[in-house]
Amino acid sequence: MSKESPARRIVVGIDESDASVDALRWAVSEAKRDGAFIDIVGVWDVEPVNVGIEQAVLTTPHGQPAERLARLDQVVEWIQPERDGVRYEVELLSGDTPVALEDRSRGAALLVLGKPHRLGIPFGSHTVNHVLKHATCPVVLVPSRAQVIAEEAH
């Protein structure tokens, strides 16, 4: 009797940028090749702010958790025809984005992110630099289709 090996796991970080939606599309295509499972993750950044010696409040630059999760679900719905037949789970993690993605990708076959094309997006250079240095699995950076078209035009 042979044991069935567990499916490969691909972690995809979603930040609602065009590039991250295209990263999800790429990951879905990759998962269809061998039946990989996809963890679709967003990160709800919770930033502590010191307001006194013994007090701290948490600020959330990207909305409340329920709103953030609803936006993640919407991104997944946008690619519904492409993701048919692919097993996946949508998760909202909290914490520092690069550290949360690094932690969630432990044991994964791949970590897939949208390639940043401008500063100021959540998966900008700080996050990419961190995961490229610290991730324990291969990292795939997928540019947005719009970015590729613009680069090809020049």
Buried (B, 14 or more C-beta within 10 A) or exposed (E): EEEEEEBBBBBBBBBBBBBBBBBBBBBBEBBBEEEBBBBBBBBBBBEEEEEEEEEEEEEBEBEEBEEBBEBBBEBBEEBEEEBEEBEBEBBBBEBBBBBBBBBBBEEBBBBBBBBBBEEEBBBBEBBBEBBEEBBEBEBBBBBBEEBBEEEEEE
